[in-house]
Structures are given as C-alpha cells and as structure tokens.
Amino acid sequence: MSRVVVIGGGPGGYEAALVGAQLGAEVTVVDSDGIGGSAVLTDCVPSKTLIATAELMTSVEESRQLGVRLPGHPGDLDAVATVDLAAVNARVRALAASQSADIAGKLEAEGVTVVAGAGRLDGPTRVVATTAGGEQVLEADAVLLATGAQPRILPTAKPDGDRILTWEQVYDLEELPSRLIVVGSGVTGAEFASAYNALGSDVVLVSSRDRVLPGEDAQAAEVLENVFTRRGMTVLSRSRAQTVSREGDGVIVTLADGRTVEGSHCLVAVGSVPNSSDLGLTEAGVATDARGFIAVDRVSRTTAQGVYAAGDCTGVLMLASVAAMQGRIAMWHALGDAVAPLDLRTVSSNVFTAPEIATVGWTQQAVDAGEIDAAGVMLPLAGNARAKMQGLRDGFVKLFCRPGTGIIVGGVVVGPRASELIHAVSLAVAGRLTVEDVAHAFTVYPSISGSIAEAARRLHTHW
C-alpha cells in the first residue's frame, strides 16, 4: 500500500487526501491551522457568509424601486433594516467551524489519519510532525505540500487586530465600523469594500492603480467602480498608502502624496505571501521562486522526486477551486491513475462584489494584446427582460469565440449571481462548444441566462 503524507488541511490538502484514500493509499494529513485551512476558517467561507448578509441589505435598499414600502417609513427602508455585526460575525464563525467539522468527519470516514501539528520535510520521503506530544516521523512514498498563504503585512501598516486589520481579523468586530478605509483594490479589497458599504459603513477604498480590480476585465471594473460611487463609496484612485497609524479610537492613512485619510478602522488587503518557510524545502531539493512560492509543473510536481505541492503556496492561481484541483491532480499522478494536466484556461473565477464579476477562459486584455485571435460581443443586462423586472441596471454578458470555427474561448458575466451564470460559459469553454451550440440550446424566458444565448447568437455574424 502506498503511503501519502499531506502537509496542510486546506482545499488542496483535504481534497488530495480524499482522492488518495479513494485510490487505496494510506493517507496522513498533518495540519496545524484546522481542517479546511484559511479557505474555510478565515477566508472564502467567512467572507462569503458576510457578503450574504450584505447582499440582503443591497436587495432591501434597492427594493424601493420595485414598489416595496413599509408602513411609517415611506421611501426609507434603510431606517428599518440595520445590521447587528456581532450577530453576523457570530454566524460567520459558527458556519466556518461547522464546515471544518464536516470536512474532518469526511476525512475520518474515508480512513484518513489527521495529525494535529506542524509538518516539515526531512528529505523527500520523510515528514516530521511536531505535535503537542513531541515529534512524530512519517515515512512516505509521496508527499503533498499544501500549506497555503497568509495576508501580506506592510511594515508601515502593521495590524493590531483592533483598528488596523487584515481580512482574517474582521470577524472579531462587534460593531460596524463607522468609517472603514480599505487599502488595496484587488479582489479581496473590492469584496470587503462592497460588503461593508452595503452593511452601512462609510467606506473609503484606496487604490494605487488607475481603477479598481486592475486584474479583471476593464469594462467590468468600470461598471463596479460606477456602482461603488453611486452607492456613496469614496474611491481614491492612483493613491498609494504610505503608512497606517493608530490615533486613539481611529486610524490615519497617509498617502504617498502627503494627503491623509481618517477613519474608525482600516482593512489592509495588499496581497498574500506563501507559507513556505520552515518546511525543509531547500534540504529536500524543493525549489521556490523569488517570492517564496513553491515551483510546480502542471501535474503539481515540485523539483524533488515524489514531492508535490498544491494551492496558494504555489502561487499558480490563488483560488480554492484551483487548489483542490491541483491536489487531486497530484494524487492521481502520484498513485498512477489517469490524469490531465492543469489547464488554467478552463478555470472560472468570481469577484463577490455587488454586482458580481465572473470570468472564464481568454480575456479582453489578451484579445486586445493579440495573444489570441478572437471575436467578441458584449450585451448590457439593461436590455434583458428579466433584468428589467428585477430592477437591474448594472452589468453585461460578454463572449469571445475563435474566427473560422466559432468555438467559444472565454466570457465575462457581470451581474447578480454571476458566479452561477458563468457555469454555462465554463461548460462551453471546457467542451469547446461553438456559438451555434450555445445559441441553439433553449433558455427560459424571461431569464438572465437568456443573455448568454443572445450573445452567442450575436457572435454568429462576427466569425
């Protein structure tokens, strides 16, 4: 029987462990942070649970245009609907703990051994686990490193867990920040800025770039920034935060040009750094890049024989879904099962703002740069019948296809529940469907997904 040791219990680790057990291996997971990792305990699950409440508040605010009125509060639903942040965060923490327990139970049911402790390599075929009871040596035929990442800390903006916060610390807040300054306009910064704006905080988003979400579709980012501004958020573009300091019961953010921004709290969201130190990587022959991310190929192999890596510690594409797939691929490869290399062009991703921004495949930026020859079409949701009924005015559907064949190679959906709507486009990209395949499939009328089929029909005359 093959022996597999996994260091780290996040999506890359626990999904790999389940595959290893399914294929008959003796699997041990060494975990120090709690099963589920940051994705379940401090990142994806908690943030999206918080955002679920924010989405409800957005719906309440926008329901007045649908004719909703409450007796005694004509036109002012905000005066009735308020957020108890202590209750929200208690629910967040409880749900995260429940999800972690569910995953741990699944591992136990599949015969996976979980060792609570910190793991490190002692050569490529041995793991030393440091536990409360001492050191435990684990021999392995294959090792998977799935140690994740943590928030990047700026030396001039050190979090105190009270007023200056990382995204892992916001769930201890008992009261809604009166004025929240969010430093960083990437996915994490934009999501929290959107959420706290909807929950009722006055939000200032500090962006060092020309626009929010610099890594996303430019038209999508423009829609989101317009929505942010319309909903009362202050967006400071081309404004780099120099320092963040505590001042009594508040904070002061000093910008590079000397301006200052005052608030009650500051959330620093300026990227992640890999948890790759103290793992014995150099001694085992595992290479890292200049930033400390573990180098892997498309089947998750590191530079050491028998050692694999998955998830945020590799820096490949920092999504829970990608981490899980990397972990599964590693086990399939290590244990001799059929395996296909990771294809990032089929990965769908979502920004959980309001509206959401979902993408898959080739991007507008790549098309404009000539990296791929593709035709594209964009349809605003404002023309969609269901969107009109629901009072939606922000968002669009965009599709890209190859000229000559009509094969769909990418797409963007901006709107409510874009994370669900993108699946149709993901299936088209993964299955190499043509615009005719998508255009000829029936959609419900009226429906938001009808715009995907309509975009495909429009592309018929473009390729």
N, C-alpha and C positions, 0 to 999 in steps of 0.2 A: 504494500500500500504506500502511495506517495505521501510525503509529509510536506504540508504547506504551512508557513507561518506568515501571518499578515500583521504588520505594524500599523495600527490606526483603525478606528472603528467607524469612520465616516462612510459616505456612499461608495467611494472607491474600494474601501476595505470590506464592508459588510456584504456588498453585492458580490465581490470576488469570493468571499468565504462561502456564500451560498452556492455559487457555481462549483467551487472546489468540492464541497460536500456532495453535491449532486453527482459529480463525476467520480465519487468514491474515494477521495483523498481524506487523509487525517488532517484536519484543519484547526489551527490555533490562531486566535486573534489576540494580540497584545494591545491594550487600549488604556490610555491614561486620562482621557477627557470625558468619557461617557459614550456609550454606543449611539451612533448617529452622527457623532462629530459636530463640528460647527454648523453644518448644514441643518441639522435637526435642533441643536440646542441653543445656538446663538446667532444663526444667520438666516437661512432660507425659511424654515418653518416659522420662527418667531416673527420675522419681518413681514411675511405674507399674512400671518394672522393679524398683526397690527393693521396692515393695509386693508384687510377685510372689513374692519370697523371703519376705516377711512372711506372705503368705497360706499358704505351705507350712508355716511354723513354727506358724501357728494350727491348721492341719489336724493336724500332729503332736501338738500339745498336746491337742487335743480328740478324738484317735483313741482314747484310753484308754476312753472311754465306749462305743466300738464293739467293745470286747474286744481291742484290739491290745495285745500285751505283747512285750517284748524280754527275752531270757534275761539274768538277772543284774540287771535293772532293773525289777522289778515295780512298776508304777504310777508310775514316774518317768521318762517319756520325755524330759523336759527335760534330764536328766543326760546323755543320749546325743546329742541334737540341739542343736548350737550353731552360731552364725553367725560366719563369718570375714568381717568387714565389709570388710577390704581387698580380698578376692576379689570380694565382692558389688559394691563400687563400681568395681572394675576392669571387671567385666562391664557395669555401667551405662554407663560412659564409652565402652567399645568398641561397645556396641549403639547408643548415640546417634550416634557417629561413623559407624557403618555406615549408619544410617538417613539421615543427612545426605548421605553419598556417594551413596546410592541415588537420592535426590531430585535431587541435582545431575546425576547421569547421565541422569535422565529429562528434565530441562530441556535438556541438551545434545542429546539425541536428538531433541527437538522443535524444535531450531533456535533456542532462546532464548540470547541473549548474556548472560553474567554478568560484571559488573564488580565487582571487589573494592575497596570503598571506601565512603566516607560520602557520601550524596547530599543535596542541598538544592535547593529551588525557586529559580529565578531568573526570577520571573514564572510565570504559569500554564502556559506551553507550553515551558518550558526547565528542564532539570535540570543542575546542576553536580555532577559526581562528583569528589571528592578522593581520589586513589589514591596508591600509593607512587611512581608516576612523575609525579605532578603533577595538575593539574586537567583534566578532560575534560567538554566541553559536549555535552549530548544534547538535540536538539530532539524535541518530542513533540506528537502530536495529542491524547493523553490521558495523564495521569499518575495513578498509584495510590500513595498513601502507606500503607505497611503496616509501620510502624516499631516496633510492639509497645509493651511496657511493661517496667518493672523493679520489683524489690521496693522498697516504701516504707521509707525509713530514718528512724528516730526519732533526733533529736539527743541524746537521753538514753540511747540504746541502740545505739551505733554498732558495727557488726560489725567484728571483727578477722580473720575468716577462720580462726580457730583454735579459740576457745572461744565466741565470740559470732558467730552465723552467720545468714545469710539462707538461703532454700531453694535458692539457686543454689550455695552453698558446701559443702553437706553431703557432696558426693560426693568430697571430698578427705580425708575422715576415714579413718584406718587402723584405728582401734579403736572398738568400740561404746561410746558414752557410758554411763558408769555411772549417771549421773542427769541426764536431759535435761529442761530446763524449756522448754516451748513457750509462747511468748507470742502469743496470738491463737487464737480458737476458731472461725474461719471454716473454709471448705473446706480450704485449704492446711494450717492448723494442725491440724485434726482428722485429716487424712490422715497427716501425719507423726507425730503423737502415736500414732495407731493402729498405724502401721508399726513404730516403734521400740519400742513396748510389746510387740509380737509378736516382735520380733527379740531381746528380752531386756533392754532398758534399763528402769530405773526412771524413769517418766515423770510429770512434773507439768504439767498443762495449765492455764494461767492465762487465764481468760475474764472480760472486762469486762461480759459480759451475764448474763442470768438462766440461760441454758443454752448448751450448745454448739450450733454451727450455727444461729445466730439467723435466718438467711435461708431455712432449709429447713423442711419440714413438721414441726410441733411434735411430733406423735406419733412420727415417725421419729427426731427428735433425742432424744426421751426414751428410746427403745429403745437408741440408740447410747450415750448417757451411762450408762445402766444397765449396758451391756456393758463400757464402759470401767472403771467402778467395780468390777465383778465380777472383771475381769482384773487388778486391782491398781493401776490408774492413779489418781493423785490429781487430782481436778478441782476447781479453785478458782473457783467462780462469783462473779459480782459483785465481781471482784478486778482492778482496773486496775493494770497495771505502770507504775510511775513512772520507774524507772531500771534499767539493767542494767550492771553493772560487773564488770571482771575482777579476781579476787582469787587471785593465784598460779596454781595449776593448776585453778582452778574459777571459778565465777561467782556473783554475788549479785544477785538480782532484788528490788528494793524496791518494795512495793506502795503505792498511794496512801494507804492507812490506816496506813502505818508498818510493817507486817509485812515480814519478809524471807524469801526462799526461796533456799536454797543448792543448787547443783548442779555437775556437772562441765562441762556445756555448756548453752548457751541458743540456741534457734532462734526468731528473731523473724519472725513471719508476720502482719503487720498491714496487708495490702493492697498495692496496686501503684500506681505513678504512670506516666503515659504518656511515651513517648519522643517528645516533640513540640517540644523546644527546638532551636534552630539549624537549623531546616528552612526558614526563609524564609517562614513561613506568613503573617505579617502583611503583608509586602510583596506577596505573591501574592494577598491577599484571602481567605485561608482562615481562617475563624472557629474559635475554640476556646471551651470553657466556662471557668468559674472555676477548675476543677481542671487545665486544660490539655488536656483530651480534645478531639479534633477533631470538630466538629459535622458529622453526616451525615444524609441522609434515608434512606428505606427502600430506595433503589436505590444507596446508597453515595456519592451526590454530596455534595461539600463546597459551601461558598458561593462558590467560584471556578469559573468555567466551564471544563470539561474536566479538573478535578482531583477525583479520587475518594479515598476512604480506607476501609480495612478493618482489622479486628482490634482488638487490645487498645488501640491508640492512639485508638480512637473511644469506648471505654468502653461500648459498646452492651450486650454480654453477653460477658464475658471467657472465652470457650470457643474452643478450636481449631476446632471444627466450625463455629461461627458466623463466625469469622474467614475460614475457607475459603469459606463461602457468600457472605459479603459481597464477597470478592474476585471470585468467579465472577460474581455479580450485576453488579458494577461493569463487568466486561469485556463481558458480554452487552449491557448498556445502552450503554456507550461505543461499541461496534462495531456497534450496530444489530440485534442478534439479539433473539429473543423473550425476555422477562424478566418474572418475577413479583416484586413487592416482598418484602423480607424479612418473614416472619411469625414473631415470637418465640413465639407460642402453639403452634407445632408443634415447637419445639426441645426435644429431650430432653437431660438432663444427668445426671451421676452423681458421687457422692462416693465415692471409692475407699477407704473405711474397711472394717472388718470388724465387722458386716455392711455391705455397700454400700447406698447410698441413691440410687435413680434416680427422676427425676420427668419429667413432660411435661405441657404444657397448663396449664389453670387449676388453682389451688392451693386447699388447705383454707382458707388465710388469706383469699383472695379471695372464696370462697364465704361464709365467716363474716362478712365485711365487707359483703356484699350487692352486690359488684361484678358477680356473675353469679348467676342463679337456677339452681341445680343440686342434684341429689340425689346422695348419696354412700353408699358402703358400704365397710367395712374388714373383711378376713378375716385373722386371725392365721395365720402359717405353721404354728403348733403343731398345727393340725388337718389339715394336709396329709400324706397317707400317705408320699410320698417324703421330705418333711422329717423325719418320724419315723424313717424308715430311715437317714437320713444323720446323725441325732442333732442336727438343727437345732431350736433353741427360740426364736430371736430373729428377729423380722421379721413383715411382713404385706404384703398386697396391698390397695390402695385404688383405687377407680374413682369418677369423677364423670360424671354424664350430665345432659342437659337434660330437664326435665319436659315431658311432652307429646309429645316426639319420640323420646326415648331415645338421642339422639346422644351419644356419649362425647366429653367435652371435656377430660379430664385424668386423671391417675393417678399413683400412687406405688407403687414396689416396694422393699421393704427386705428384704435377704437376700443370701446368696452369689450372685455373678454377676447381681446386679440390673441391671447395665449391659447384659447380654444380654437379660434377660427384658423390659425396658422396651420393646424394639422392637415387640412385639405391640401394646402400648398406643399407641406412637407411630404405627403404621400406622392404628390405629382413629381417633386424633385427626386425623391428616392427611387420611384418606379419609372423614371424617365418618361412620364406621360407627356403627350402633346397638348397644345392648346385645344385641339379638337376633342381629345379625350375628356378634358375638363369642361369644355363648353357644352358638350352633348349630354353630360350627366345631369339628371334632374336635380333641381334645388327647390326648396319650399318657397312659396310666395305667400306673403312677403317674408323675407329673411335677410339678415346682414350678409350671410354666406352667399346670397344671390349675386352680390357684387363681385365675388371671386369668379363665378361663371361668366358674368358680364365682361369682366376684364379679359378673360380668355377669348370671348367672342370678339372683342375689340382687337385683340392681337392677331386674329385670323388675317386681317388685311395688312398687317405690319411685317409679316415674314415671308 
